[in-house]
Amino acid sequence: MSSVIKTEDLTYTYSIGTPFEKTAVNKVNLDIEEGSFSGIIGHTGSGKSTLIQHLNGLIKPTSGKVIIDGEDIWSKDVKIRDVRFKVGLVFQYPEYQIFEETVYKDIAFGPKNMGLPDDEIDRRVKETAELVGLHMENLYKSPFELSGGQKRRVAIAGVMAMEPKVLILDEPTAGLDPKGRDKILGQIKEYHRQKNSTVLLVSHSMEDVAKFADKILVMNKAEVFCYEDTPDVFKRADELTQIGLAVPQITRVFLRLKQMGIDIRTDVYTTEFAGKTILEYLGKRGDGNA
């Protein structure tokens, strides 16, 4: 697979030359494959949000390069506007950016700015609305008549409707209850499956990332701690705990079993995986029918 996003020694420093100078992203080298679904986790202040804002040109690096689809986005012959159509970014609490008089117009805003014909805009609005679970009758309502979760879906649909090659979501489930969270994450996963686009999901919830992402990027103190396949990241659960990240509850259970002297693997991060691991362990002990 070819890489769709590449960074080379990407560095960004705020407030250079003042007492508040701080490096938010330090020499980050990444290679993100086209069609992948990656989770990004790390503490507040670890550099997650600053990193993703570089990927569609909202922030210009202090040094280093951002390469999208083989092009350095800050080279003089690249238009940043085109980069933003290629890399769609959904901010945290995106419902606060809704402003059109109907849901339809809000979802259509991005495709319209791309200069697409009306019939193509119509197809994208209706297809994306269905994908995020918005009923057709809602399309002609004011978005401000909708519930908080529905508004969130409208805002996400507005970015999806541009059909970006890369979709980046910054804490898309912040403030939602568990049911609403699972619904939105499931819809994002379905979008990824249908469109085969590249998805980057920023989350503070290791459970969410473990459930949906194929690879996980862990940021720590402005640097990449690791960027590996999801099972390989959870093989390092002890290290993740040491840098202060909350691993999934089920992983903590298996770490504790190991500490108690039970010879069992600890790279367990979903309940399904836990069930298989316990059966394997019992099988090895000859207790498969216990």
C-alpha positions as CSV (number, residue, x, y, z in Angstrom):
1,M,0.0,0.0,0.0
2,S,1.2,3.5,-0.8
3,S,1.3,6.2,1.8
4,V,-1.2,9.0,1.6
5,I,0.2,11.1,4.5
6,K,3.9,11.5,5.2
7,T,5.7,13.8,7.6
8,E,9.4,14.4,7.7
9,D,10.9,15.8,10.9
10,L,7.7,17.8,11.4
11,T,8.2,20.4,14.1
12,Y,6.0,23.2,15.4
13,T,6.9,25.7,18.1
14,Y,4.4,28.2,19.5
15,S,5.4,31.8,20.5
16,I,9.0,31.6,19.3
17,G,11.3,34.2,21.0
18,T,8.9,34.8,24.0
19,P,8.8,33.4,27.5
20,F,5.9,31.3,26.4
21,E,7.9,29.4,23.7
22,K,6.8,25.8,23.5
23,T,7.4,23.0,21.0
24,A,4.0,21.3,20.5
25,V,5.2,18.8,17.9
26,N,8.8,17.7,17.8
27,K,10.5,15.9,14.8
28,V,7.5,13.8,13.9
29,N,8.1,11.2,11.2
30,L,5.0,9.4,10.0
31,D,3.9,7.3,7.1
32,I,0.2,6.6,7.0
33,E,-1.0,4.2,4.4
34,E,-3.9,4.9,2.1
35,G,-7.1,3.2,3.1
36,S,-6.0,2.7,6.8
37,F,-8.0,3.5,9.9
38,S,-5.7,4.9,12.5
39,G,-6.4,6.0,16.1
40,I,-4.4,8.9,17.7
41,I,-4.2,9.0,21.4
42,G,-2.2,10.9,24.0
43,H,-2.6,13.2,27.0
44,T,-3.9,16.7,26.7
45,G,-0.9,18.7,25.6
46,S,0.8,15.7,23.9
47,G,0.6,17.3,20.5
48,K,-2.4,15.4,18.9
49,S,-4.5,18.4,17.9
50,T,-1.5,20.4,16.7
51,L,-0.3,17.5,14.6
52,I,-3.6,16.9,12.8
53,Q,-4.0,20.7,12.1
54,H,-0.8,20.4,10.0
55,L,-2.3,17.6,7.9
56,N,-4.7,19.9,6.0
57,G,-2.6,23.1,6.1
58,L,-4.3,24.9,9.0
59,I,-0.9,25.3,10.6
60,K,2.4,25.7,8.7
61,P,5.3,23.8,10.2
62,T,8.2,25.7,11.9
63,S,10.4,23.1,10.2
64,G,10.0,19.8,8.4
65,K,7.5,18.7,5.7
66,V,3.9,17.5,5.4
67,I,3.5,15.4,2.2
68,I,-0.1,14.5,1.1
69,D,-0.4,12.2,-1.9
70,G,3.2,12.6,-2.8
71,E,3.1,16.5,-2.7
72,D,4.7,18.8,-0.1
73,I,1.6,20.9,0.7
74,W,3.7,24.0,1.4
75,S,5.5,23.9,-2.0
76,K,4.7,27.0,-4.1
77,D,2.7,25.2,-6.8
78,V,0.2,23.6,-4.3
79,K,-3.0,25.4,-3.4
80,I,-3.9,24.9,0.3
81,R,-7.6,25.1,-0.6
82,D,-7.2,21.9,-2.7
83,V,-5.4,20.2,0.2
84,R,-8.4,21.0,2.4
85,F,-10.8,19.3,0.0
86,K,-8.5,16.3,0.0
87,V,-8.0,16.2,3.8
88,G,-11.3,16.8,5.6
89,L,-11.0,17.8,9.3
90,V,-13.9,17.5,11.8
91,F,-13.2,19.6,14.9
92,Q,-14.2,18.7,18.4
93,Y,-17.9,19.8,19.0
94,P,-18.4,20.4,15.3
95,E,-22.1,21.2,15.8
96,Y,-21.1,24.7,16.9
97,Q,-20.0,25.3,13.4
98,I,-23.4,24.7,11.9
99,F,-24.9,27.9,10.4
100,E,-27.1,27.1,7.4
101,E,-30.9,27.4,7.5
102,T,-31.5,23.7,6.6
103,V,-29.7,20.5,7.2
104,Y,-29.5,19.9,3.5
105,K,-27.8,23.3,2.9
106,D,-25.3,22.6,5.7
107,I,-24.3,19.2,4.3
108,A,-24.1,20.7,0.8
109,F,-21.9,23.7,1.8
110,G,-18.6,21.9,1.2
111,P,-19.5,20.2,-2.1
112,K,-20.9,23.5,-3.3
113,N,-17.6,25.2,-2.6
114,M,-15.9,22.5,-4.6
115,G,-17.9,23.7,-7.6
116,L,-19.7,20.4,-8.1
117,P,-22.9,20.3,-10.3
118,D,-26.3,20.3,-8.5
119,D,-27.1,16.7,-9.3
120,E,-23.7,15.5,-7.8
121,I,-24.2,17.7,-4.7
122,D,-27.7,16.2,-4.3
123,R,-26.4,12.6,-4.5
124,R,-23.7,13.3,-2.0
125,V,-26.0,15.1,0.5
126,K,-28.6,12.3,0.5
127,E,-26.0,9.4,0.5
128,T,-24.0,10.9,3.3
129,A,-27.1,11.8,5.4
130,E,-28.2,8.1,5.1
131,L,-24.7,6.9,6.0
132,V,-24.7,8.9,9.3
133,G,-28.3,7.9,10.1
134,L,-30.2,11.1,9.4
135,H,-33.7,10.5,8.1
136,M,-34.6,12.2,4.8
137,E,-37.4,14.3,6.5
138,N,-34.7,15.9,8.6
139,L,-32.9,17.3,5.6
140,Y,-35.3,20.2,5.2
141,K,-35.5,21.1,8.9
142,S,-33.4,23.7,10.6
143,P,-30.4,22.0,12.1
144,F,-31.2,23.8,15.3
145,E,-34.4,21.8,15.7
146,L,-32.3,18.6,16.0
147,S,-30.9,16.9,19.1
148,G,-27.3,17.3,20.1
149,G,-26.3,13.9,18.6
150,Q,-28.2,14.6,15.4
151,K,-26.4,18.0,15.0
152,R,-23.1,16.2,15.5
153,R,-24.0,13.9,12.7
154,V,-25.0,16.8,10.4
155,A,-21.6,18.4,11.0
156,I,-19.7,15.2,10.3
157,A,-21.8,14.5,7.2
158,G,-20.8,18.0,5.9
159,V,-17.2,17.0,5.8
160,M,-17.9,13.4,4.6
161,A,-19.9,14.8,1.6
162,M,-16.8,16.4,0.2
163,E,-15.5,12.8,-0.1
164,P,-12.0,13.6,1.1
165,K,-9.3,11.2,0.5
166,V,-8.4,11.5,4.2
167,L,-11.0,12.1,6.9
168,I,-9.7,13.3,10.3
169,L,-11.9,13.5,13.3
170,D,-10.9,15.2,16.5
171,E,-12.7,13.7,19.5
172,P,-16.0,13.2,17.5
173,T,-17.8,11.6,20.4
174,A,-16.9,14.2,23.1
175,G,-19.8,14.9,25.4
176,L,-22.0,12.0,24.1
177,D,-23.5,9.2,26.1
178,P,-22.1,5.6,25.5
179,K,-25.0,4.8,23.1
180,G,-24.5,7.9,21.0
181,R,-20.8,7.4,21.0
182,D,-21.0,3.8,19.7
183,K,-23.5,4.9,17.1
184,I,-21.3,7.7,15.7
185,L,-18.1,5.5,15.8
186,G,-20.0,2.7,14.0
187,Q,-21.1,5.1,11.3
188,I,-17.5,6.4,10.8
189,K,-16.3,2.8,10.5
190,E,-19.1,2.1,7.9
191,Y,-18.0,5.2,6.0
192,H,-14.4,3.9,6.0
193,R,-15.6,0.5,4.7
194,Q,-17.8,1.9,2.0
195,K,-15.5,4.7,0.7
196,N,-12.2,2.9,1.4
197,S,-10.8,6.3,2.5
198,T,-8.1,6.9,5.1
199,V,-9.5,7.8,8.5
200,L,-7.7,9.3,11.5
201,L,-9.6,9.2,14.7
202,V,-8.3,11.4,17.6
203,S,-9.7,10.1,20.9
204,H,-8.9,10.2,24.7
205,S,-10.7,6.8,24.9
206,M,-8.4,3.9,24.5
207,E,-11.5,1.6,24.4
208,D,-12.9,3.4,21.3
209,V,-9.6,3.4,19.5
210,A,-9.0,-0.3,20.3
211,K,-12.5,-1.2,19.0
212,F,-12.3,0.6,15.7
213,A,-8.7,1.4,14.6
214,D,-6.3,-0.9,12.7
215,K,-3.3,1.1,13.8
216,I,-2.6,3.4,16.8
217,L,-0.4,6.5,17.0
218,V,0.5,7.3,20.6
219,M,1.8,10.8,21.2
220,N,3.7,11.7,24.3
221,K,5.3,15.0,25.1
222,A,5.2,16.3,21.5
223,E,6.8,13.2,20.1
224,V,5.7,9.9,18.6
225,F,5.8,7.3,21.3
226,C,4.8,4.6,18.8
227,Y,2.8,4.0,15.7
228,E,2.0,0.4,15.2
229,D,-0.8,-2.2,14.5
230,T,-3.4,-2.2,17.3
231,P,-2.4,-5.6,18.8
232,D,1.3,-4.6,18.8
233,V,0.5,-1.3,20.7
234,F,-1.3,-3.3,23.4
235,K,1.7,-5.6,23.8
236,R,3.2,-2.5,25.3
237,A,0.3,-2.0,27.8
238,D,2.8,-1.7,30.7
239,E,4.7,1.1,29.0
240,L,1.4,2.9,28.1
241,T,0.4,2.8,31.8
242,Q,3.9,4.1,32.8
243,I,3.4,7.2,30.6
244,G,0.1,7.7,32.3
245,L,-2.4,6.5,29.6
246,A,-5.5,4.7,30.7
247,V,-5.5,1.4,28.9
248,P,-8.9,-0.4,28.4
249,Q,-10.4,-1.9,31.5
250,I,-10.1,-5.4,30.1
251,T,-6.4,-4.9,29.5
252,R,-6.0,-3.8,33.1
253,V,-7.6,-7.0,34.2
254,F,-5.1,-9.1,32.3
255,L,-2.1,-7.0,33.5
256,R,-3.3,-7.7,37.1
257,L,-3.7,-11.4,36.4
258,K,-0.1,-11.4,35.2
259,Q,1.1,-9.6,38.3
260,M,-0.7,-12.2,40.4
261,G,1.5,-14.9,38.8
262,I,-0.9,-16.2,36.2
263,D,1.0,-17.0,33.0
264,I,-1.4,-15.3,30.6
265,R,-0.9,-12.8,27.7
266,T,-1.6,-9.2,28.4
267,D,-2.0,-7.7,24.9
268,V,-5.8,-8.1,25.3
269,Y,-7.9,-5.1,24.4
270,T,-11.5,-6.2,23.6
271,T,-13.9,-8.5,25.4
272,E,-14.0,-10.9,22.3
273,F,-10.2,-11.2,22.5
274,A,-10.4,-11.7,26.2
275,G,-12.8,-14.6,25.8
276,K,-10.5,-16.3,23.3
277,T,-7.4,-15.7,25.5
278,I,-9.1,-17.3,28.6
279,L,-10.2,-20.3,26.5
280,E,-6.6,-20.7,25.2
281,Y,-5.2,-20.5,28.7
282,L,-7.7,-23.1,30.1
283,G,-7.0,-25.3,27.1
284,K,-3.2,-25.3,27.8
285,R,-3.9,-26.3,31.4
286,G,-6.2,-29.1,30.3
287,D,-9.3,-27.3,31.7
288,G,-10.9,-26.7,28.3
289,N,-14.2,-28.1,29.6
290,A,-14.1,-26.2,32.9
